[in-house]
Amino acid sequence: MNSQVGHGTTFHLYLPESRELPAPSPADKSQLLPGHHEQILVVDDEIPILDMMQQRLRKMGYRVITRADSREAMKTFRADSDRFDLVITDHTMPDLQGTELAEEMSALRPNLPVILMTGLNQPPDLSSFRHTSLRSIFQKPINFVELSHCLRRFLDRVGHTS
């Protein structure tokens, strides 16, 4: 320590060198988190919503395939289930509901993260479904900052870095 009147004090701190990596800083929950080119399948029977989701997700850094029909989405998924890192599906659709679609896909890929979108005031109860730890429900309209955090949490958890 050096000290001079009128000039202040200087401290010298000597710390031992660490070989550990610094802990990651907590993500700012108000910031959009980017994707890492993971492949997402988006399913919704409303074309304007599909178009908007595709545009926003691509801008966030994801590769996106959309399907407006749940049966077609299931066909696409069955053809190459390992192609998709995550599925985002509307809950209320003709033919297969979003929860049914998620269950069928989970039968093929148990670790598949699925996000259900719903406009219902009372969201579906996921407690009876398999693999609920990899499921989340988002109310429409979608908050893309929150969605970006959910996507990263799921994709980083299952180790996808396509």
C-alpha positions in Angstrom: 0.0 0.0 0.0 1.3 3.4 -0.9 -0.3 6.6 0.5 0.5 10.2 -0.2 -1.4 13.2 1.4 -3.4 15.0 -1.3 -2.7 12.2 -3.9 -4.7 9.3 -2.4 -3.9 5.7 -1.7 -2.8 2.9 -4.0 -3.5 -0.7 -3.0 -1.9 -3.7 -4.7 -3.8 -7.0 -4.4 -2.2 -10.3 -5.3 -4.6 -13.1 -5.9 -3.7 -16.7 -6.7 -4.1 -17.8 -10.3 -7.2 -20.0 -10.9 -7.5 -22.7 -13.5 -11.3 -22.8 -13.3 -13.5 -21.1 -15.9 -15.5 -18.1 -14.7 -19.1 -18.8 -13.8 -21.5 -17.7 -16.5 -23.3 -14.5 -15.7 -27.0 -14.9 -15.3 -28.9 -14.1 -18.5 -30.8 -10.8 -18.5 -34.4 -11.8 -18.7 -35.3 -8.7 -20.7 -33.0 -9.6 -23.6 -33.8 -11.9 -26.5 -31.5 -14.9 -26.5 -30.2 -16.0 -29.9 -30.5 -19.5 -31.4 -27.6 -21.6 -32.6 -29.2 -22.8 -35.8 -31.2 -25.6 -34.1 -34.0 -27.1 -36.2 -37.5 -26.3 -34.9 -40.8 -27.7 -36.2 -43.7 -25.3 -35.7 -47.3 -26.6 -36.0 -50.4 -24.4 -36.1 -53.5 -24.5 -38.2 -53.5 -20.7 -38.7 -51.2 -19.8 -41.6 -50.6 -16.1 -40.4 -49.4 -17.4 -37.1 -47.1 -20.0 -38.8 -45.7 -17.2 -41.0 -45.0 -14.9 -38.1 -43.5 -17.7 -36.0 -41.2 -18.7 -38.9 -40.1 -15.2 -39.5 -39.4 -14.4 -35.9 -37.6 -17.6 -35.1 -35.4 -17.4 -38.2 -34.4 -13.9 -37.1 -33.5 -15.3 -33.7 -31.1 -17.7 -35.4 -33.1 -20.9 -35.7 -33.9 -23.1 -38.7 -37.6 -23.5 -39.0 -40.0 -25.9 -40.7 -43.8 -25.2 -40.5 -46.8 -27.4 -40.9 -50.4 -26.2 -40.8 -51.9 -29.7 -40.3 -51.1 -31.9 -37.2 -51.2 -35.2 -39.2 -48.8 -33.7 -41.8 -46.5 -32.6 -39.0 -46.5 -36.1 -37.5 -45.6 -37.5 -41.0 -42.8 -35.0 -41.3 -41.5 -35.9 -37.8 -41.8 -39.6 -38.4 -39.8 -39.4 -41.6 -36.8 -38.1 -39.7 -37.4 -37.5 -36.0 -33.7 -36.8 -35.2 -33.8 -33.9 -37.6 -35.7 -31.7 -35.1 -34.3 -30.3 -31.9 -37.6 -28.9 -30.6 -41.3 -28.7 -31.5 -43.6 -25.7 -31.0 -47.3 -26.6 -31.5 -50.6 -25.0 -31.1 -52.8 -26.8 -28.6 -56.2 -26.5 -30.3 -56.1 -27.9 -33.8 -58.3 -30.2 -36.0 -57.3 -33.9 -35.9 -54.6 -34.1 -33.3 -54.6 -31.7 -30.4 -51.2 -30.3 -29.5 -50.9 -32.5 -26.4 -51.7 -35.6 -28.5 -49.2 -34.6 -31.1 -46.6 -34.1 -28.4 -47.3 -37.5 -26.9 -47.0 -39.3 -30.3 -43.7 -37.5 -31.0 -42.5 -38.3 -27.5 -43.1 -42.0 -28.2 -40.5 -41.7 -30.9 -38.2 -39.3 -29.1 -38.7 -39.3 -25.3 -36.3 -36.4 -24.8 -37.9 -34.1 -27.4 -38.7 -30.7 -25.9 -42.2 -29.5 -26.8 -43.7 -26.0 -26.3 -47.5 -25.7 -26.5 -49.1 -22.5 -27.6 -52.6 -21.7 -26.5 -55.1 -19.0 -26.7 -57.3 -20.7 -24.1 -57.9 -18.9 -20.8 -57.4 -22.3 -19.0 -54.3 -23.9 -20.4 -54.1 -27.7 -20.7 -52.9 -29.7 -17.7 -49.7 -31.5 -18.6 -49.3 -33.4 -15.3 -50.6 -36.6 -16.7 -48.3 -36.6 -19.8 -45.0 -38.3 -20.1 -41.8 -36.1 -20.1 -43.5 -33.0 -18.7 -40.2 -31.7 -17.6 -39.5 -31.0 -21.3 -42.8 -29.2 -21.9 -43.9 -25.7 -21.5 -47.1 -23.8 -22.2 -47.1 -20.3 -23.8 -50.2 -18.0 -23.9 -50.9 -16.3 -27.2 -49.9 -13.8 -28.2 -46.4 -15.1 -27.7 -43.8 -13.0 -25.8 -40.7 -13.7 -27.9 -38.2 -12.7 -25.2 -39.8 -15.2 -22.8 -39.9 -17.8 -25.6 -36.2 -17.2 -26.4 -35.3 -18.0 -22.8 -37.5 -21.1 -22.7 -35.9 -22.3 -26.0 -32.4 -21.9 -24.7 -33.3 -23.6 -21.4 -34.7 -26.6 -23.2 -32.1 -26.8 -25.9 -29.1 -26.3 -23.7 -30.6 -28.8 -21.2 -30.8 -31.6 -23.8 -27.5 -30.6 -25.3 -28.5 -29.6 -28.8 -26.1 -27.5 -30.7 -26.9 -28.3 -34.3 
